[in-house]
C-alpha cells in the first residue's frame, strides 16, 4: 500500500475534525506518528522501516539524456549504481536545517547511520523528518535548501559502508 499526498491530507482533515490528539500508524514499510500541540498544529515523525524502492541503487533511468562522453557517462553511472539515494516520500518543501540560520543536518562528507535525520520536508504545514535509511557517507546533496521537491525526488546520495 502506498500513501499518496491526498491520503495524508484526508487523514489530517479527519484528525482536525475529531477529538484526537495523536495518531500512530505503522506498516511493514514505515512508521508515522502525528501529534497535535497545544496550539492546534500538528507535528509529524515518520520513519522508513524498509522500502526497497528507496534503498535500491540508482538504475539506468538516471542515465543522462545526452551522451557526448561515453567514458565519463560510464564512470558516472558506475559511481551512481553503488550509491543509495535518499528520496522524499512526499511532495513539499525540503529543508536542510531545523530552522533558518541553524547548521544543516548533514553536509557532503558527513557520516550517517540508518536513523540519522538528514532533512525535513514540509507538507501542509507538517514537518516530515527524512532519515538516511542506510549507514554510510553523504556524497551528494541533490536538492537545494527551501526548494520544492516532488514525491520520490532524490534529496541526496549516500555511499553505503562497505561499498
Backbone as CSV, one residue per row, in Angstrom:
resi,resn,N_x,N_y,N_z,CA_x,CA_y,CA_z,C_x,C_y,C_z
1,UNK,0.843,-1.176,0.000,0.000,0.000,0.000,0.883,1.233,0.000
2,UNK,0.530,2.156,-0.824,1.306,3.387,-0.933,0.398,4.567,-0.602
3,UNK,0.789,5.364,0.384,0.011,6.538,0.742,0.355,7.665,-0.217
4,UNK,-0.669,8.313,-0.709,-0.461,9.469,-1.564,-0.609,10.735,-0.736
5,UNK,-0.279,11.851,-1.324,-0.478,13.128,-0.633,-1.954,13.334,-0.304
6,UNK,-2.826,12.877,-1.192,-4.257,13.008,-0.946,-4.670,12.166,0.262
7,UNK,-4.078,10.972,0.395,-4.359,10.132,1.557,-3.960,10.843,2.846
8,UNK,-2.771,11.410,2.845,-2.274,12.101,4.041,-3.162,13.299,4.357
9,UNK,-3.540,14.050,3.316,-4.411,15.208,3.544,-5.755,14.785,4.120
10,UNK,-6.289,13.659,3.641,-7.568,13.177,4.155,-7.432,12.764,5.619
11,UNK,-6.339,12.109,5.940,-6.090,11.728,7.337,-6.023,12.973,8.219
12,UNK,-5.318,13.990,7.745,-5.189,15.226,8.528,-6.539,15.916,8.715
13,UNK,-7.372,15.906,7.679,-8.698,16.509,7.794,-9.545,15.766,8.820
14,UNK,-9.459,14.436,8.819,-10.196,13.643,9.803,-9.708,13.934,11.221
15,UNK,-8.393,14.065,11.354,-7.836,14.353,12.676,-8.232,15.750,13.142
16,UNK,-8.191,16.722,12.224,-8.570,18.096,12.582,-10.026,18.176,13.022
17,UNK,-10.879,17.390,12.389,-12.310,17.421,12.695,-12.648,16.610,13.947
18,UNK,-11.758,15.750,14.390,-12.051,14.865,15.512,-11.401,15.316,16.803
19,UNK,-11.657,14.555,17.870,-11.110,14.901,19.175,-9.709,14.328,19.416
20,UNK,-9.116,13.728,18.365,-7.840,13.047,18.543,-6.675,14.029,18.646
21,UNK,-5.711,13.661,19.475,-4.501,14.468,19.612,-3.272,13.719,19.148
22,UNK,-3.435,12.443,18.818,-2.274,11.670,18.404,-2.708,10.523,17.499
23,UNK,-1.881,10.223,16.520,-2.102,9.082,15.637,-0.776,8.365,15.483
24,UNK,-0.796,7.065,15.702,0.375,6.225,15.463,-0.008,5.200,14.409
25,UNK,0.753,5.145,13.338,0.478,4.234,12.247,1.789,3.564,11.863
26,UNK,1.776,2.247,11.841,2.988,1.518,11.466,2.620,0.395,10.519
27,UNK,3.355,0.308,9.430,3.213,-0.784,8.474,4.568,-1.479,8.384
28,UNK,4.682,-2.426,7.501,5.982,-3.070,7.310,6.981,-2.091,6.714
29,UNK,6.489,-1.089,5.990,7.378,-0.156,5.294,7.702,1.096,6.087
30,UNK,6.770,1.604,6.861,7.030,2.867,7.530,6.303,2.946,8.868
31,UNK,6.725,3.956,9.636,6.133,4.243,10.930,5.829,5.739,10.931
32,UNK,4.600,6.108,11.261,4.178,7.504,11.238,3.543,7.838,12.571
33,UNK,3.952,8.979,13.150,3.371,9.436,14.403,3.006,10.906,14.239
34,UNK,1.737,11.228,14.428,1.245,12.601,14.361,0.787,13.002,15.752
35,UNK,1.161,14.221,16.160,0.738,14.725,17.478,0.251,16.154,17.329
36,UNK,-0.884,16.450,17.980,-1.414,17.810,17.984,-0.842,18.542,19.190
37,UNK,-0.264,19.686,18.933,0.284,20.504,20.006,-0.806,21.337,20.658
38,UNK,-0.464,22.041,21.717,-1.412,22.878,22.438,-1.997,23.984,21.583
39,UNK,-1.235,24.423,20.564,-1.727,25.483,19.675,-2.524,24.936,18.494
40,UNK,-2.765,23.637,18.484,-3.559,23.031,17.417,-2.774,22.596,16.200
41,UNK,-1.480,22.912,16.134,-0.685,22.495,14.980,-0.229,21.051,15.169
42,UNK,-0.001,20.403,14.063,0.405,19.002,14.087,1.889,18.887,13.812
43,UNK,2.529,17.988,14.509,3.912,17.637,14.201,3.918,16.181,13.767
44,UNK,4.844,15.872,12.914,4.893,14.537,12.346,6.286,13.955,12.490
45,UNK,6.339,12.710,12.842,7.583,11.943,12.887,7.358,10.715,12.017
46,UNK,8.107,10.607,10.958,7.958,9.471,10.050,9.298,8.770,9.917
47,UNK,9.253,7.478,9.806,10.479,6.701,9.655,10.225,5.593,8.650
48,UNK,11.099,5.513,7.663,11.022,4.443,6.685,11.657,3.208,7.307
49,UNK,10.894,2.130,7.441,11.411,0.911,8.057,12.066,0.011,7.019
50,UNK,11.436,-0.140,5.893,12.026,-0.862,4.778,11.310,-0.406,3.529
51,UNK,12.062,-0.014,2.572,11.499,0.471,1.318,12.466,0.147,0.204
52,UNK,12.304,-1.013,-0.409,13.243,-1.401,-1.441,13.404,-0.354,-2.527
53,UNK,12.311,0.350,-2.875,12.438,1.345,-3.928,13.235,2.550,-3.460
54,UNK,13.278,2.786,-2.146,14.035,3.920,-1.638,15.506,3.572,-1.440
55,UNK,15.778,2.312,-1.204,17.148,1.939,-0.910,17.848,1.278,-2.084
56,UNK,17.120,1.017,-3.154,17.725,0.370,-4.303,18.720,1.303,-4.977
57,UNK,19.781,0.749,-5.510,20.740,1.596,-6.206,20.085,2.282,-7.395
58,UNK,20.684,3.392,-7.826,20.183,4.112,-8.980,20.180,3.181,-10.179
59,UNK,19.195,3.355,-11.063,19.081,2.492,-12.229,19.402,3.257,-13.489
60,UNK,19.262,2.580,-14.613,19.540,3.220,-15.890,18.624,4.406,-16.139
61,UNK,17.484,4.486,-15.456,16.585,5.617,-15.638,17.259,6.920,-15.257
62,UNK,18.295,6.845,-14.420,19.006,8.048,-14.016,20.106,8.417,-14.997
63,UNK,20.231,7.687,-16.085,21.260,7.960,-17.072,21.001,9.290,-17.755
64,UNK,22.005,10.127,-17.919,21.812,11.408,-18.588,21.318,11.215,-20.022
65,UNK,20.522,12.167,-20.516,19.957,12.070,-21.856,21.021,12.259,-22.925
66,UNK,21.887,13.213,-22.771,22.917,13.467,-23.771,24.115,12.568,-23.502
67,UNK,24.816,12.213,-24.588,25.943,11.308,-24.423,27.107,11.768,-25.288
68,UNK,27.744,12.845,-24.898,28.907,13.352,-25.617,30.172,12.635,-25.201
69,UNK,30.212,12.135,-23.973,31.414,11.488,-23.470,31.042,10.137,-22.872
70,UNK,31.029,9.073,-23.691,30.614,7.753,-23.181,31.450,7.287,-22.000
71,UNK,32.750,7.561,-22.012,33.609,7.131,-20.912,33.177,7.784,-19.604
72,UNK,32.928,9.111,-19.643,32.518,9.830,-18.448,31.140,9.352,-17.998
73,UNK,30.251,9.083,-18.953,28.919,8.602,-18.614,29.014,7.252,-17.920
74,UNK,29.860,6.363,-18.450,30.020,5.044,-17.841,30.531,5.190,-16.420
75,UNK,31.501,6.076,-16.220,32.056,6.290,-14.893,30.994,6.835,-13.948
76,UNK,30.207,7.825,-14.415,29.176,8.410,-13.572,28.121,7.373,-13.219
77,UNK,27.736,6.557,-14.194,26.726,5.534,-13.943,27.266,4.493,-12.967
78,UNK,28.540,4.107,-13.149,29.135,3.132,-12.237,29.170,3.678,-10.814
79,UNK,29.497,4.969,-10.701,29.515,5.578,-9.371,28.113,5.617,-8.785
80,UNK,27.125,5.965,-9.612,25.750,6.096,-9.119,25.160,4.753,-8.740
81,UNK,25.593,3.675,-9.384,24.994,2.371,-9.128,25.225,1.882,-7.704
82,UNK,26.312,2.256,-7.092,26.539,1.789,-5.725,26.075,2.803,-4.680
83,UNK,25.634,3.964,-5.103,25.161,4.971,-4.155,23.690,4.722,-3.829
84,UNK,23.330,5.039,-2.605,21.950,4.855,-2.158,21.269,6.221,-2.154
85,UNK,20.211,6.379,-2.961,19.512,7.671,-2.959,18.601,7.789,-1.741
86,UNK,18.559,8.980,-1.165,17.588,9.298,-0.122,16.492,10.088,-0.819
87,UNK,15.294,9.546,-0.827,14.179,10.152,-1.557,13.155,10.714,-0.582
88,UNK,12.403,11.686,-1.050,11.323,12.234,-0.235,10.065,11.410,-0.452
89,UNK,9.389,11.040,0.625,8.158,10.267,0.474,6.960,11.147,0.104
90,UNK,7.140,12.478,0.181,6.023,13.387,-0.058,6.475,14.578,-0.891
91,UNK,5.540,15.204,-1.549,5.783,16.480,-2.192,5.818,17.543,-1.098
92,UNK,6.700,18.512,-1.222,6.748,19.561,-0.218,7.971,20.429,-0.377
93,UNK,8.322,21.116,0.691,9.492,21.992,0.706,10.574,21.320,1.535
94,UNK,11.745,21.151,0.917,12.855,20.465,1.571,13.694,21.465,2.354
95,UNK,13.963,21.136,3.591,14.841,21.960,4.426,16.013,21.127,4.894
96,UNK,17.193,21.702,4.768,18.418,21.000,5.173,18.755,21.244,6.639
97,UNK,18.101,22.214,7.285,18.403,22.556,8.674,17.095,22.647,9.463
98,UNK,17.172,22.512,10.791,15.940,22.556,11.596,15.282,23.923,11.638
99,UNK,16.052,25.008,11.395,15.483,26.361,11.355,16.448,27.258,10.586
100,UNK,15.963,28.390,10.112,16.851,29.288,9.354,18.069,29.698,10.185
101,UNK,19.215,29.635,9.581,20.454,30.026,10.246,21.123,28.911,11.032
102,UNK,20.421,27.816,11.253,20.991,26.691,12.000,21.877,25.858,11.064
103,UNK,22.832,25.161,11.624,23.655,24.278,10.781,22.795,23.204,10.123
104,UNK,23.205,22.802,8.924,22.494,21.749,8.197,22.589,20.438,8.968
105,UNK,21.593,19.593,8.787,21.615,18.284,9.434,22.853,17.508,8.991
106,UNK,23.125,17.532,7.696,24.302,16.844,7.157,24.892,17.673,6.023
107,UNK,26.153,17.428,5.757,26.864,18.053,4.638,27.489,16.929,3.822
108,UNK,27.967,17.268,2.639,28.714,16.287,1.857,29.923,15.862,2.690
109,UNK,30.106,14.574,2.827,31.198,14.036,3.641,30.756,13.601,5.030
110,UNK,29.542,13.980,5.439,29.047,13.568,6.762,28.828,12.065,6.782
111,UNK,29.178,11.451,7.905,28.905,10.035,8.093,27.540,9.919,8.752
112,UNK,26.704,9.026,8.230,25.343,8.886,8.746,25.068,7.437,9.119
113,UNK,24.136,7.271,10.013,23.601,5.955,10.374,22.212,5.841,9.751
114,UNK,21.644,4.661,9.802,20.331,4.425,9.205,19.293,5.420,9.728
115,UNK,19.337,5.741,11.011,18.324,6.606,11.622,18.788,8.046,11.786
116,UNK,19.814,8.458,11.066,20.270,9.845,11.131,19.289,10.745,10.390
117,UNK,18.846,11.791,11.051,17.957,12.776,10.432,18.790,13.605,9.449
118,UNK,18.386,13.602,8.174,19.178,14.295,7.152,18.449,15.489,6.557
119,UNK,17.176,15.648,6.875,16.423,16.775,6.341,14.975,16.725,6.783
120,UNK,14.245,17.750,6.360,12.817,17.861,6.666,12.099,18.226,5.373
121,UNK,10.948,17.628,5.156,10.086,18.047,4.053,8.790,18.542,4.667
122,UNK,8.503,19.813,4.440,7.271,20.411,4.952,6.156,20.206,3.936
123,UNK,5.081,19.582,4.385,3.898,19.356,3.553,2.678,19.751,4.356
124,UNK,1.902,20.663,3.835,0.670,21.103,4.505,0.961,21.520,5.949
125,UNK,2.027,22.252,6.150,2.457,22.766,7.457,2.880,21.668,8.429
126,UNK,3.084,20.471,7.907,3.621,19.389,8.733,5.081,19.181,8.381
127,UNK,5.892,19.033,9.396,7.316,18.789,9.189,7.559,17.285,9.194
128,UNK,7.997,16.761,8.068,8.238,15.329,7.912,9.739,15.061,7.974
129,UNK,10.147,14.318,8.948,11.560,14.005,9.114,12.008,13.034,8.026
130,UNK,13.177,13.296,7.474,13.754,12.422,6.459,15.019,11.807,7.051
131,UNK,15.065,10.483,7.051,16.206,9.778,7.624,17.080,9.196,6.519
132,UNK,18.332,8.949,6.852,19.280,8.445,5.859,18.837,7.091,5.299
133,UNK,18.364,6.214,6.118,17.901,4.913,5.651,19.009,3.895,5.480
134,UNK,20.249,4.332,5.530,21.383,3.420,5.420,22.590,4.076,6.095
135,UNK,23.520,3.273,6.538,24.745,3.808,7.133,25.752,4.052,6.029
136,UNK,26.471,5.149,6.120,27.473,5.453,5.114,27.894,6.914,5.152
137,UNK,28.313,7.410,3.992,28.804,8.779,3.886,27.999,9.526,2.831
138,UNK,27.570,10.743,3.166,26.845,11.581,2.209,27.848,12.036,1.156
139,UNK,27.564,11.716,-0.106,28.485,12.097,-1.181,27.893,13.147,-2.119
140,UNK,26.582,13.323,-2.066,25.965,14.327,-2.933,24.664,14.796,-2.293
141,UNK,24.447,16.095,-2.294,23.167,16.658,-1.867,22.531,17.234,-3.117
142,UNK,21.435,16.631,-3.539,20.823,16.937,-4.843,19.787,18.048,-4.759
143,UNK,19.126,18.205,-3.631,18.058,19.202,-3.512,18.575,20.440,-2.785
144,UNK,18.161,21.588,-3.266,18.538,22.854,-2.639,17.687,23.071,-1.384
145,UNK,18.248,23.785,-0.422,17.516,24.126,0.788,16.327,25.015,0.416
146,UNK,15.178,24.745,1.018,13.935,25.506,0.827,13.359,25.363,-0.586
147,UNK,13.795,24.352,-1.312,13.270,24.113,-2.656,12.054,23.183,-2.589
148,UNK,11.143,23.360,-3.527,10.010,22.454,-3.645,10.496,21.155,-4.270
149,UNK,10.142,20.046,-3.647,10.546,18.742,-4.158,9.304,17.911,-4.442
150,UNK,9.386,17.129,-5.493,8.288,16.252,-5.876,8.364,14.946,-5.085
151,UNK,7.263,14.236,-5.026,7.244,12.918,-4.403,8.311,12.035,-5.055
152,UNK,9.083,11.346,-4.269,10.110,10.400,-4.703,11.356,11.068,-5.290
153,UNK,11.474,12.370,-5.163,12.671,13.062,-5.664,13.884,12.658,-4.828
154,UNK,15.046,12.574,-5.477,16.287,12.250,-4.772,16.777,13.507,-4.068
155,UNK,16.908,13.433,-2.754,17.372,14.567,-1.970,18.888,14.552,-1.835
156,UNK,19.436,13.361,-1.686,20.890,13.211,-1.564,21.256,11.762,-1.852
157,UNK,22.546,11.537,-2.021,23.027,10.165,-2.259,24.057,9.818,-1.180
158,UNK,23.992,8.560,-0.764,24.876,8.078,0.294,25.680,6.904,-0.228
159,UNK,26.972,6.951,0.028,27.829,5.805,-0.272,27.743,4.874,0.927
160,UNK,27.124,3.707,0.752,26.945,2.815,1.907,28.280,2.284,2.426
161,UNK,28.318,1.982,3.693,29.512,1.407,4.295,29.821,0.078,3.637
162,UNK,31.071,-0.159,3.385,31.490,-1.415,2.784,31.316,-1.462,1.287
163,UNK,30.923,-0.340,0.669,30.744,-0.323,-0.795,32.061,-0.103,-1.506
